[in-house]
Amino acid sequence: METIAKQGARVQLQLNGRVREGFAEPRTQLCDFLRHELGATGVHVGCEHGVCGACTVQVDGKSVRSCLMLAVQAQDSRVDTVESLAEGELMSDLQLAFRRNHALQCGFCTAGILMSCAEFLGREPDPTESQVRDMLSGHLCRCTGYTGIVRAVLEVANERKSKNGEK
Amino acid sequence: MTVDQSVAFDAPTRRIGDRVERVEDEALLRGLGRYGDDASIPPGTLYAAVVRSPHAHARIQSLNVEKALEIQGVHEVLTGEDVARWAAPFAVGVRQPMEHWCLAVDKVRYAGEPVCVVIADNRYLAEDGADAIEVSYEVLPVAVDPEIAAEDSAPVLHEAVGSNIVNERNFNYGDPDLAFEQAAHQVSLKVKYPRSSCTPMECYVVVAHYQSASGTYDVLSNFQGPYALHSVMARALKVPGNRLRLRTPPDSGGSFGIKQGVFPYIVMMGLASRKVGAPVKWVEDRLEHLQGASSATNRVTHIEAAVESDGRVTALRYDQMDDCGAYLRAPEPATFYRMHGNLSGAYGIRHLKVRNRVVLTNKTPTGLNRGFGGPQVYFALERLMQRIAVELDLDPLEVIRRNLIPADQFPYQAPAGALLDSGDYPGAVERAVAEGGLDELLERRNQARAEGRIYGIGYAAVVEPSISNMGYITTAMTADERRKAGPKNGAVSTATINVGPLGDVSVHISSTPQGQGHQTVVAQVVAEVLGIDFDSIRVNVELDTQKDAWSIASGNYSSRFAGAVAGTVYRAAVAIRDRIAKVAAEQLGVDVEAVRFANGKVFAPERDPIAFHRVVGAAHWAPGTLPEHEGGALRETAFWTPPELTAPSEDDRVNSSLCYGFIFDYCGVEIDPVTGECRLDRYVTMHDAGRLLNPALVDGQVRGAFAQGLGAALMEEFAYGRDGSFLSGTLADYLIPTAPEVVEPVILHMETPSPFTPLGAKGAGEGNNMSTPVCIANAVADALGHADIQLPLTPSKVRGLIGIEEPPAPEHLKREVEAPSIEGGSALHASDSVEVPASPQEIFDSLLDPAVLAAIIPGCHQLVLDGENRYRADVTVGVGLIKARFQALVQLSDLEPPNALCLSGSGSSPMGSAEGRAQIRLTPIEEGRTRLDYQYDAAVGGKIASVGARMLQGASRVIIGQIFSRLSQQMQGETAPTGTWSRFKLWLRRLLGKGGAA
């Protein structure tokens, strides 16, 4: 196959709240750019063909597989990765629920799963178990059998409901 | 003097057995894990891409690296020649004249076998370079099916061996022949266990740095052990062990045995670094992982039982054939021998006859995969137990019950040598029956069947071995060969505890975990022994072979952590506690026996407690005050090997593992009568893994193993074409269970501590990989009344078992489809017709015109005459995301002017190979119009077949359709299309829109 022209571009985006800039070829995948150019190694690359979901990040608030997007397409976007979930050094309710429910083992797929769950709970505050499982069907986890993940998401939804009820 | 210390004595720090949250999790949840690809690398590190064979069996005729090296940023190519110069073939567990190098040196023996390594500035450029490598192959006949490969007439992979059977061993324990002679019944079954893999989400990573001044290969890799392979790697690199420094990163993205298979790449990248004179990094991609990393061993088993009329089994005969792929890669043929001592399972069967044959085929070499050997053995044994019940008209659970080893017989010496350490199998079964609700499940089956639904219940009783005997593999050799080679046995575990000058406790273990939570459990053990705060302990699990305590048994496999590693940590903690107690006894002025540790303090009766850090601080800050024989500085490394793990005996008995847990599973499965989908109604799994160190983590292991077992039962298979092409190269082709497919199992525990491990714990990580596939298969067998059940039980396979006839296709979709006549990875066959506005003679003449031919072949850049009606062509073909430029040979033959001819083509590209052949018949239909009927066979291999199989049928139809539509276009010049042609174009457009093929 022909070698693709190597012209590069400066790509600027807002990563986890900070404006960041780096070099990308036209063919550079967003996941590679985030990991190796900007150092967001919390983004995990599991299949590079859009099936496993480990590389899921949020682009302008929407979950996206960063292996199926080119870095240049993210120019001027807001990109949030798993590193954005904790507030300072305090883990979010979702992260704490994952730990309580043993929702992770090796943690490799977790980075992407957390991003999908965070977005999902934002738009679906009162999900059923089957909705949670359906949302998770875009992710592959080989360690947990998904039980802990489903429990954690439902638990966070309940926590947030009762918290909002108290207000 | 003190009054409250009795409280501390009564309430020591209890941690072992708690459901403690994991210390690993915070870093992983915050995206701060440090996996292989996250590790900092030396400045100037280059990147590697591996060029792999598209053929399953071929001789390498030439390798041209020039074009790759012309690419700016590509620096070097490591080839088989370099490897032959600097390295040696890998050591093999059986004595046979066969060589496995880290790169192919003369022949390739499986699709995906590494041929050379391109080293460039970055991964993208390395892959560009890999595409520019030109390899010419002489394609050889293949042996893919193990039973055919074992025949004398099969193509031989390793000519010097002369056969594909590279190892055979026969064993007799007791008097099986007599038992079979005297048996009231004989029940037999043939089963096949397929290829699959637990596929970790993180692929292989290697960063290698050859340090030429000292001749040291310094490698970081997400290797998982066993570290016996360190010796295999050092030997292959032709260096002493201390010149291969192997390090592992702090985190690993799963392994399940599979990352054992990274070891050839550690050697390969070490040599790549040596070739280019810089550090080299390689990150495997998913296609490489699926096709070329590793696989569970597929097995063909004939199993027979000698059975009394009440269902009691007196003897078993196993005739097992393991397909280990193209090379017998260490530690194979261990899939056989890991289970050897306990081949009689959970049953008191005393007579056993075993024939084990290892056959090589043109497939990826096999290796460790969670459950290792267990799924294969129990699929045969537990399917047989179900068949005994069917054939003797007994309740399958009753057959299991009548054969279980009674509880009072432990430790129980099994006929093939396993010393089953502890258990209460009948007790576990009865508890599972009661607590899991079997009666209710049986009632549900009755009701379902009364309503005409298809429902079955399956059972499986499984002995789960853990902590492998490092000598079991030598059972593949005869006693005579073993005597010559010297005895191999045991399994050394290590643990190091250091107490720092501030009283801080650090632990190192060489168990290279991949997500199991070893750091948490180790901290629990140490916190309890030293009576200190759990959170104050740091556990390091990185392993550096030049700095850390390790041995050949180190690593994460055979579920050795809870029994062996945590037990060794306990021994190290006790050793350091005893030293600290002596220091404290002197400080407290009491006998050492009176000293107690709890709540961060050291106590003795009637003395003020001293803070732990003050006692241990003396060892660093005031060594002069220490008791005699106390050397100061507190560091203890414990080594432990269990004496029960002896070498195989003269009569081939082997205690293949130290511990044997017990699992009893049952499940209800309902089958959709229309789709053939198997739905798990309930799955109950009872485990006795000895003492549980952290029940939450054990449940996590059970759930994960269950989900993988479910995948193996219903979905997962590495598929190969008849030509050895690999057909499961994406995670859209190799299906893994997702959240909606995995049901929550009912998990039950009982604890019968092992008398042989320091903490009474046994392994628990692999059980459901062994029990779940066969338990589900037994339920499906029960539902359908079939004996021949093959995994995975995909809906289409189950439909076949139910006997659902495919309804006829709607008239407008009818196509004549016969078996393809071309052998291939993805073989396609179809026919179609098109109306062309020209006479048969005009069409015939046009097809013989090279200019027309060049114009009608889609993506044809150039067509050069190569002989009579033979052309060399340069063609770009795209399927889905893949686009490749083929060097093709196009030929016209079987000319019958003006009625018929044959158009054929074959070619190869970096993306794989393709060949096709179209029979064309021309029939005049009216003046100036002809119906062109064509019927084609096509086959593709290599990468295209691996990743594009789902799209090929549609794509080939479109591409071949294009040839004839273009012909039609040519025949009518640039005039507006007529009716048929317009319809054809519309159809084509619809197809393109749907199929995504171009």
Interface residues (C-beta under 8 A of the other chain):
Chain A: M1 E2 T3 I4 K6 E25 R27 T28 D32 R35 A40 T41 G42 V43 H44 V45 G46 C47 E48 H49 V51 C52 A54 T81 V82 E83 L85 A86 M91 Q95 F98 R99 R100 H102 L104 Q105 C106 G107 F108 C109 T110 A111 L114 S130 V132 R133 D134 L136 S137 G138 H139 L140 C141 R142 C143 T144 G145 Y146 T147 G148 I149 V150
Chain B: E21 R22 E24 D25 E26 L28 L29 R30 G31 L32 G33 R34 Y35 D37 D38 I71 Q72 R123 Y124 D128 D131 A132 C198 T199 P200 M201 E202 C203 D251 S252 G253 G254 F256 D285 R286 Q514 G515 Q516 G517 A696 L697 D699 G700 R703 G704 F706 A707 Q708 T730 L731 A732 I736 T738 A739 P740 V742 E744 P745 K883 A884 R885 P910 M911 V947
